Structures are given as structure tokens and as C-alpha cells.
Amino acid sequence: MLLGGALVLLLLGSAGPASAHAALRGSDPQDGSVAKTAPEQVTLTFTESVGLMDDSVRIYGPDNRRVHVEEPRHAEGASDTAVVELPDDLAEGTYTIAWRVISADSHPSSGAFTFSIGKPSPTPPAAPTDPGGHPVTASLYNTARYLAYVAAVLLIGAAAFVALCRPTDTTPLRLPLLTGWWTLLGSTLVLLVLRAPFESAAPPSGVLDTEAVGRALGGRPAWALLARLVLTLLAGLFLLRLARRREDGHRPTLPHLAAGGALSVGFALTWAAAEHASAGIQVPVAMTSSVVHLLATACWLGGLVSLLVILFRADTPPPTATVTRFSRVAFLSVVVLAVTGVYQSWRGLGSWAALTGTPYGRTLTAKLVAVAVLLLVAGLSRRWTARLAQGRTREPETAPVPDRVPDLVTVGGDTRPAPAAASPAEPGPGAARATVPPGDDAPDSEGAPDASAAGDQSDRPAASDAPRSPEPHDAPDSDARPADSPEDLHRRALRLSVLVEVLVAVVVLLITTVLTSTLPARAQAEAEASGPPQVAGLPAATSVTIPYDIGSGKNGTVQLTLDPGRVGENSVQAVTFGPTGALAVVPEVRLSFTLEAKDIGPLDARLTDRGGYWATSDLVLPIEGTWTMRTTVRVSEVDQVTETRRIRITR
């Protein structure tokens, strides 16, 4: 079920870029404004606090050349505001501000707007192309987020089921506990490794870029992931200690339960600190609500999986008391989820119209429908649980009584059971006892049949062998129930309903993960209130794919991206791929540009290895024209391949 949900999320994640969460609320200069003189700085204000990178703000002049500016910084005391200083010699015309930041809830966000100095340029800049994010990186990252969320629910829920519902046989629960722990550990490591390329919209090979990794590890999302990793390791040690205590016959004590509760709250905080609750209005209340919401989800859905495992894998059916306790825990969890869910929905939506008019509202509606189906199935499970408990209370609890009392004889003063052949029929309870005089080993021969007669009688059915009506004291054996007893039917129905609950719960968790990757409707409304987003200003990048021969009849490719691909300063990124389309690491990639018509070049781009790909950010192409781009890929220590392409560079 977990793999199925991960596959669905992987397909959804590769369909397009993840929704950004931080939206531009306002700017100074304002979008589309005309300033009489050049401003000293540009200020960007977002709907929530943001993280900044080296190139979070890029400025393009009227000639489409990139303007050199210093690294952006946060305004004093305002983590939701970015400031970048402008040079003094800005010319008259229209300028484009392109930005890319990291939202407080860990998602990248980008956009662009324009302003003019003196008067607008006669020719508007080209329309932008927003790459959003690398599709492979985004898919892997979103899949790991889903698995981490499900693993936490499974781990916390299974532990809570053991502590609160007290099943007699906890051996089957090792499977969900170990599955949850290992999945949480692995997915957290993947999220940490992919954090840098996810923020910079780079391919997965960007994990080798030490500068980007160091920058990503300094942000709040990475700190939350590091804290989650430490908590996962501590939880593993804690579970090992509890397992050893249980092997020694000891049950968890109150301090153990308190430590487990503290670890669970810590896990929930790592999500609250890097998701929607950490930004927007009423942050302390929202984070508290998010923590309680996640813990209630774990107790209900994780406990549900634990109950399903016990129902199907335990050697003996779980006691009715265990099922009844879980029913109460689930009911309380649903109440908590209803209260916190209503608050979080109000906080994220902002209006009733947003429920159907925004992507966030529509995703929330889908989740509400799935939860309604889950509650319906849970009601059926609760009904079967009540019938099981009711059947148990009606069972008589009387001690079994022997079916018969054996005949006794007294021989030489000793009383002992009579031999089976000594009596022609076995009397029922309360039969008379025969007394034999001392010294005689058997009754008088006249009153007793001979041996042959006894043998004949033993071949005939005795009176006691005939069917007899049950006595009032005969109690039914609770362990020898017919296969179609009411209790078995109720238990079988409970298994089926719990299985359906778990399947629907996987869908709910999948939708929840998608919901956390969607811009809240309230933030979207705030961004729209500041005016429509400007999309004419960011020059489009130029992308070229060049095949190269690697020998043995096989070809690889190098993908070159020139940004903005116009006169002036450009950034270049070169990514190499092998014959199968997988990323390939090569010893060197060189790139040069020549303009034969003006006898300019070759200009060496001076690409540097960024850990899996080659790039530069300061290639200057001085004039427009058709340039010859010469690409050299060294495929080994002694072999290299050179390919040429002609590209058009305009202003």
C-alpha cells in the first residue's frame, strides 16, 4: 500500500513543478511603475518569511543584459522582505526583476516584475519562462516527503496502539514498527540529500555541489530534517530498550511512556516547523494545532494498521477489550481531528469561495470527501466491535463439571475405582458403592458373570454409551466454537472493514501530502490583492542539446543552457547524459564562442565542475549575431569529442 501511494505521488510529481507557497505581496519600486530617478535598492515583500540564495534576485537592463548586483539580504527585523542594492549608473528604460526564494514551508517560489527609470523602453522585454524545478528532483523529493509522512504515522501509531490498547500479543507489531522506523530513516536521508538541488531547481547530480549543499543546510527546512534524523535514531534506541525489557517480562513504566510521548511530539514539531503552520497568521496557535493534528492522525490511522496486523497475523484473535480500547482511542482522535481540521481549513482558505475556486480549496474538498468515506467505514468497524463486546458479556462463566463419577469398590479397607469390566453398565452420578469383604479379591461367583460373559458384555454397547440429554451443569467449551458462530462472523466482518479503512487511509495521507505542496488560498488571495503577476520581463533562456560519440557505436548528449541567451552577461549550465539517458560524469567539459563575422573569439566560457554538472555565471557575449558554439567533452583521460553548433544571440 505504501509503495502504491508512492508510485501515484511519483507520477503526480513528475507532471509539473510543485506549487510555490511564498507569493510576492508587494515591491518597491512597484510592478509597472516609472521612477524619475534610479532607486538605490529594490525591496521585495512576500506573504511569508523566505530564505535567500546567492542569485535569488536577478536584474536585467533595457538592453536585456544582466545587471551586476550584490547578494540579496533580509530587511532588518523582517524575514519576509528581501533587499538588493542597485548600482548608481543605471540607464533610462525598463528593468526586469526576476526572483527565486525558498518559502518558510520549504518550497521554492519564483516570479518576475518590471519597473522603468525615466520612461519605459519602446520594445518590451521577451516573455519569461519559469523552469519551476527539475522534474526528476521534484518527483524524488515529493515521493520522499510522502513516505516520511506515512512512516511517521505508522511508527507513532503502532507505538501508541501498544501503550494505549495493551494487546496481549505484540509480536506481530514488530513489522509495522520496523517498517515505519526504516522508512522514516531512509526518506529523511533522501530529503536531506536532495534539499540543495530541490531549492536551486537543479538535477539530482546537484547533490555534489558543496556550495549549494552548505547553503541549503543553513535554512530552517534543513534544520528540521536534521532534527527529525536525530529523533529517528533516538527512537530506534528507545524501541530496542523496550524490546529487551519485554523479553525480560517487564512492561513499560510511566517514565517510558512519557519518553515515548516526548519523541512523538518532537517528530510532529519537525513537520510543523517546515510546513504551512510555520508561516502566515497565528503561527503559535497554528503550530500547536498542526502538532496535535498529526499525533491524532497517527493514533487513528497508525493504530488502525496495527489492529489490522493483529487481526490477520496474530496466533490467537485479539481480546475484545483491546479492540474496544482502540475504538475509544479512534473516536477521541476523530474528535481532535475535526476540531484542528476546521481551524486549519479556515486558516488556509480565508473564504468559502476559495473552497471551490482555488487549487488549495479543491484539494481540501477531495480530502474531506475521502475522510467522510473513512468515517463511514470506521462506523461499521465500531459496530462490529460493539457486537463482539456484547457477545462476550453474554457468555456464561461457569466452571466445567465432570460428566460422570466413577464406581468405587472397597477391597481390604482400600477404596478404589472399580474395573471397567466389573459392571455391566456405568451408572450416572451418585452411583452406589459396592463393599467386598476383606480377603476376597472379587465378588462372589454366583453374583458375578464369568470372564467369557464379561467379554460378551464388553462387546455390546453399555448403557452409558447411549446418547443422553445434557445436564444443566454441562457448560459449552469456549475454545471449541463452530466455524460459523456469531463471534467468528463478527470478527471476520471486522477484519474486512478494518482492511477497507486502511486502504482509504492511504488515499487520505496521499491527498494530505499533495495539500501541503499547494499554495494556501489565503496567501494566494493576498498576492492577487497586490495586483496581477508580471510575466513580461524575464528573458527566456536558450537550451541546446548536442549529441557526442562515446565509441562502440553509442552516443551520449550534453544539454547546454544559456541564461538569458542574449547580449551581455550570461550564465551557462552543461549537463551530460549517457547512452541510456542517465546522468553521466565526465572528466571535463569545455565551451567557447566565436563570432566569425566580427572576428571575435574564441571566448572561453571557463566552465567549472559543480559536482555532477559544469557551469559558469559570468560569460559575456558583447554583441549580437550568429555565434559558433564549440563544445568539447572529454570522455576519458585520453579521449575527447568536439561538436559545434551555431546559435543566434540578440539584444
GUVEX-631945 format. One line per field, with one value per residue (C-alpha): x, y, z. Coordinates in steps of 0.5 Angstrom, whole numbers. Layout:
x <- X, ...
y <- Y, ...
z <- Z, ...
END
This chain:
x <- 0, 6, 9, 3, 2, 9, 8, 2, 6, 12, 7, 4, 10, 13, 7, 10, 13, 11, 6, 10, 8, 11, 8, 10, 6, 9, 15, 19, 19, 12, 11, 10, 12, 16, 21, 24, 31, 34, 33, 38, 35, 30, 25, 21, 16, 13, 7, 11, 18, 23, 30, 35, 40, 46, 42, 35, 35, 37, 36, 36, 37, 33, 39, 37, 44, 44, 46, 51, 49, 51, 48, 41, 39, 34, 31, 33, 28, 24, 25, 19, 23, 29, 33, 38, 43, 43, 49, 49, 50, 43, 41, 34, 29, 25, 28, 26, 27, 27, 27, 27, 27, 25, 19, 18, 15, 21, 18, 22, 18, 20, 17, 19, 16, 19, 20, 22, 27, 25, 21, 19, 23, 20, 21, 18, 23, 21, 16, 20, 20, 20, 23, 20, 24, 28, 22, 27, 29, 22, 19, 24, 23, 16, 16, 21, 16, 10, 14, 17, 10, 7, 13, 12, 4, 6, 11, 8, 1, 4, 7, 1, -3, 2, 1, -6, -10, -5, -5, -3, 1, 5, 10, 6, 7, 14, 13, 10, 15, 21, 18, 16, 23, 27, 22, 23, 30, 31, 26, 29, 36, 34, 30, 37, 41, 36, 35, 40, 38, 31, 32, 36, 32, 38, 38, 40, 47, 47, 48, 55, 55, 58, 57, 49, 49, 52, 47, 41, 44, 43, 36, 30, 28, 34, 35, 28, 30, 37, 33, 28, 34, 37, 30, 29, 36, 34, 27, 31, 35, 29, 25, 31, 31, 23, 24, 29, 25, 19, 24, 25, 18, 18, 12, 14, 13, 11, 17, 18, 11, 13, 19, 15, 10, 16, 19, 12, 11, 19, 17, 11, 14, 19, 13, 10, 17, 17, 10, 4, 4, 10, 8, 2, -3, -3, 4, 4, -3, -2, 4, 0, -6, -1, 3, -4, -7, -1, -1, -8, -8, -2, -6, -12, -9, -3, -7, -11, -6, -3, -10, -11, -4, -6, -13, -9, -2, -3, -4, -10, -15, -14, -18, -25, -22, -16, -21, -26, -20, -18, -25, -25, -18, -20, -26, -23, -17, -23, -26, -19, -18, -25, -23, -16, -18, -23, -18, -13, -18, -21, -13, -11, -18, -20, -26, -32, -31, -24, -26, -28, -25, -17, -13, -12, -19, -21, -15, -18, -25, -22, -19, -26, -29, -24, -25, -32, -31, -26, -31, -37, -32, -30, -37, -38, -32, -34, -41, -37, -33, -39, -42, -36, -36, -44, -43, -37, -41, -47, -43, -43, -37, -39, -33, -34, -37, -34, -39, -39, -37, -33, -36, -32, -30, -27, -22, -18, -20, -18, -23, -21, -25, -28, -25, -29, -31, -33, -40, -45, -47, -44, -48, -49, -47, -49, -48, -48, -41, -40, -36, -32, -31, -23, -19, -23, -21, -27, -35, -38, -38, -45, -47, -42, -41, -35, -30, -33, -39, -36, -32, -39, -42, -36, -37, -44, -46, -46, -52, -47, -45, -52, -54, -56, -59, -55, -55, -56, -49, -46, -42, -40, -33, -31, -25, -29, -34, -37, -34, -40, -41, -44, -37, -33, -38, -37, -29, -29, -33, -29, -22, -26, -28, -21, -18, -22, -21, -13, -14, -18, -13, -7, -11, -12, -5, -3, -8, -5, 2, -1, -5, 2, 5, -1, -1, -6, -12, -11, -4, -6, -11, -6, -2, -7, -9, -3, -4, -3, 3, 8, 10, 14, 21, 25, 29, 28, 34, 37, 37, 41, 42, 48, 50, 57, 60, 63, 65, 63, 57, 54, 52, 51, 49, 50, 45, 47, 43, 45, 41, 39, 42, 43, 48, 51, 53, 50, 50, 52, 50, 52, 49, 52, 48, 50, 47, 41, 39, 42, 47, 54, 60, 66, 73, 72, 67, 70, 66, 68, 64, 67, 63, 67, 63, 66, 73, 71, 74, 74, 72, 73, 67, 71, 66, 68, 66, 60, 59, 56, 55, 59, 57, 59, 56, 60, 60, 60, 58, 59, 55, 49, 50, 50, 56, 59, 59, 64, 63, 69, 67, 73, 70, 76, 84, 86, 79, 75, 70, 68, 62, 60, 53, 51, 47, 43, 45, 40, 39
y <- 0, 5, 3, 4, 11, 13, 11, 15, 21, 20, 20, 27, 30, 29, 32, 39, 44, 44, 49, 55, 58, 65, 70, 77, 81, 88, 91, 98, 100, 97, 93, 97, 104, 109, 113, 119, 117, 111, 108, 106, 99, 94, 91, 85, 83, 76, 73, 69, 69, 67, 64, 67, 65, 68, 69, 70, 77, 78, 84, 85, 92, 95, 92, 85, 85, 82, 88, 86, 87, 84, 79, 80, 81, 81, 87, 89, 85, 83, 76, 76, 82, 82, 88, 88, 95, 98, 101, 108, 108, 105, 108, 110, 105, 99, 94, 87, 84, 76, 73, 66, 65, 59, 59, 58, 52, 49, 50, 54, 60, 65, 70, 77, 84, 90, 98, 103, 109, 116, 113, 105, 102, 102, 95, 91, 85, 78, 74, 70, 62, 60, 53, 52, 46, 40, 34, 29, 32, 35, 28, 24, 30, 29, 22, 22, 27, 22, 16, 20, 23, 16, 13, 17, 16, 8, 9, 13, 10, 3, 5, 9, 2, -2, 3, 5, -1, -6, -12, -19, -21, -15, -20, -18, -11, -11, -11, -4, -1, -4, -1, 5, 6, 4, 8, 14, 14, 13, 18, 23, 22, 23, 29, 32, 30, 33, 39, 43, 41, 42, 49, 51, 47, 43, 36, 30, 31, 38, 34, 34, 42, 43, 51, 49, 44, 48, 54, 49, 46, 53, 54, 52, 46, 43, 44, 41, 35, 34, 34, 29, 25, 25, 24, 18, 15, 16, 13, 7, 6, 7, 2, -3, -2, -3, -10, -12, -10, -14, -20, -20, -20, -12, -8, 0, 4, 11, 15, 10, 12, 20, 19, 16, 22, 27, 23, 23, 31, 32, 29, 33, 39, 38, 38, 44, 48, 47, 47, 51, 52, 56, 62, 66, 69, 66, 62, 59, 57, 54, 50, 47, 45, 42, 38, 36, 34, 30, 26, 25, 22, 18, 15, 13, 11, 8, 5, 2, -1, -4, -7, -10, -13, -17, -19, -22, -24, -26, -33, -32, -27, -20, -20, -16, -11, -9, -8, -4, 1, 2, 4, 9, 12, 12, 16, 21, 22, 24, 29, 32, 32, 35, 41, 42, 41, 46, 51, 49, 50, 57, 59, 56, 58, 65, 65, 60, 62, 59, 52, 51, 57, 55, 49, 49, 49, 44, 39, 40, 38, 32, 31, 32, 27, 22, 23, 22, 15, 14, 16, 12, 5, 7, 7, 0, -2, 1, -3, -10, -8, -7, -13, -17, -14, -15, -23, -23, -20, -25, -32, -36, -36, -43, -48, -54, -60, -68, -72, -78, -80, -87, -93, -94, -101, -103, -108, -110, -103, -99, -95, -95, -95, -101, -104, -102, -110, -111, -107, -108, -101, -95, -91, -84, -79, -81, -89, -94, -96, -104, -107, -113, -117, -117, -122, -123, -120, -121, -121, -128, -132, -133, -126, -124, -126, -131, -128, -130, -127, -120, -121, -121, -116, -111, -112, -110, -102, -100, -96, -90, -90, -89, -81, -78, -71, -65, -64, -57, -56, -58, -52, -50, -50, -43, -46, -50, -46, -48, -44, -40, -38, -31, -28, -31, -28, -21, -22, -23, -17, -13, -15, -13, -7, -5, -7, -2, 3, 2, 3, 9, 12, 11, 16, 21, 21, 22, 28, 31, 31, 34, 39, 41, 42, 47, 55, 56, 60, 66, 67, 67, 72, 77, 76, 77, 84, 87, 86, 81, 78, 81, 76, 80, 82, 75, 74, 67, 62, 59, 51, 47, 39, 37, 29, 27, 20, 16, 10, 3, 6, 9, 17, 21, 28, 34, 39, 47, 52, 60, 64, 69, 68, 75, 80, 82, 77, 70, 64, 57, 50, 44, 37, 31, 24, 17, 13, 11, 18, 17, 23, 22, 24, 26, 29, 36, 40, 46, 51, 57, 62, 65, 71, 70, 76, 81, 77, 76, 70, 64, 67, 61, 60, 57, 52, 49, 43, 44, 37, 33, 39, 44, 52, 59, 65, 71, 69, 76, 76, 83, 84, 81, 76, 69, 66, 59, 55, 50, 44, 39, 33, 29, 22, 19, 21, 21, 21, 27, 29, 36, 39, 45, 49, 56, 60, 67, 72, 78, 84
z <- 0, 2, -5, -9, -6, -7, -14, -15, -12, -16, -23, -20, -18, -25, -28, -27, -22, -15, -13, -9, -3, -2, -6, -8, -4, -6, -8, -8, -14, -15, -21, -27, -24, -27, -23, -25, -22, -21, -14, -9, -8, -9, -4, -5, 1, 1, 4, 9, 11, 6, 5, 0, -4, -8, -14, -11, -15, -22, -25, -33, -36, -42, -47, -44, -41, -33, -28, -23, -16, -9, -6, -3, 4, 9, 11, 19, 23, 17, 15, 9, 6, 1, 0, -6, -7, -14, -18, -19, -26, -28, -35, -37, -39, -37, -32, -30, -23, -23, -16, -13, -6, -1, 3, 10, 9, 5, -2, -8, -11, -17, -21, -24, -25, -28, -27, -31, -30, -34, -39, -41, -46, -53, -54, -48, -46, -48, -44, -39, -38, -31, -30, -24, -22, -24, -26, -23, -17, -15, -16, -12, -7, -6, -6, 0, 3, 3, 5, 11, 13, 12, 16, 22, 22, 22, 27, 32, 31, 33, 39, 41, 40, 44, 50, 50, 47, 51, 46, 50, 44, 41, 37, 30, 31, 30, 23, 23, 28, 24, 17, 20, 23, 17, 12, 16, 17, 9, 7, 12, 9, 2, 4, 7, 1, -5, -1, -4, -12, -10, -8, -14, -19, -21, -23, -17, -19, -16, -9, -11, -11, -4, -4, -5, 0, 5, 3, 4, 10, 13, 12, 17, 13, 13, 21, 21, 17, 22, 28, 25, 23, 31, 33, 29, 32, 39, 37, 35, 41, 45, 42, 43, 50, 51, 47, 52, 58, 55, 53, 61, 63, 64, 62, 60, 66, 67, 65, 59, 57, 58, 54, 48, 48, 48, 42, 38, 40, 37, 31, 30, 31, 25, 21, 24, 23, 16, 13, 13, 20, 21, 16, 16, 21, 28, 28, 35, 35, 28, 30, 36, 32, 27, 32, 35, 29, 27, 33, 33, 26, 28, 34, 29, 22, 25, 30, 25, 21, 28, 29, 22, 23, 30, 27, 21, 24, 31, 33, 37, 36, 40, 46, 46, 51, 46, 40, 45, 47, 40, 39, 44, 42, 35, 37, 41, 35, 30, 35, 36, 28, 27, 31, 29, 22, 22, 25, 19, 14, 16, 16, 10, 6, 8, 5, 3, -4, -4, -3, -10, -13, -12, -12, -5, -4, -9, -6, 1, -1, -4, 3, 6, 2, 3, 10, 10, 7, 12, 18, 15, 14, 21, 24, 21, 25, 31, 30, 29, 35, 40, 38, 39, 46, 47, 45, 50, 56, 55, 55, 62, 66, 70, 72, 68, 72, 70, 66, 71, 77, 77, 81, 87, 91, 98, 98, 104, 107, 101, 97, 89, 82, 80, 74, 67, 66, 73, 72, 66, 66, 68, 73, 73, 78, 85, 84, 90, 92, 93, 99, 99, 105, 107, 104, 98, 91, 87, 89, 90, 84, 84, 83, 78, 71, 69, 64, 58, 60, 62, 55, 51, 55, 54, 46, 47, 48, 55, 58, 59, 52, 49, 48, 54, 55, 57, 64, 67, 69, 62, 60, 53, 51, 49, 45, 41, 37, 31, 25, 23, 30, 31, 34, 28, 24, 27, 28, 20, 19, 23, 19, 13, 15, 18, 12, 8, 13, 12, 4, 5, 10, 5, 0, 5, 7, 0, -1, 5, 2, -4, 0, 4, -3, -5, -4, 1, -1, 4, 1, -6, -5, -1, -7, -12, -8, -9, -17, -22, -23, -28, -33, -39, -36, -35, -41, -44, -43, -49, -49, -54, -53, -57, -58, -58, -60, -54, -58, -60, -64, -58, -57, -51, -50, -47, -45, -45, -42, -44, -39, -42, -48, -50, -51, -44, -38, -39, -34, -37, -35, -38, -36, -39, -40, -42, -48, -43, -42, -35, -32, -34, -30, -35, -33, -37, -41, -45, -48, -53, -57, -64, -68, -75, -78, -73, -72, -64, -61, -59, -52, -47, -42, -37, -34, -27, -24, -20, -17, -23, -28, -31, -30, -30, -29, -32, -39, -43, -50, -53, -59, -63, -68, -70, -66, -67, -60, -60, -54, -52, -48, -45, -44, -41, -39, -47, -51, -52, -57, -60, -63, -66, -66, -69, -64, -65, -60, -60, -55
END
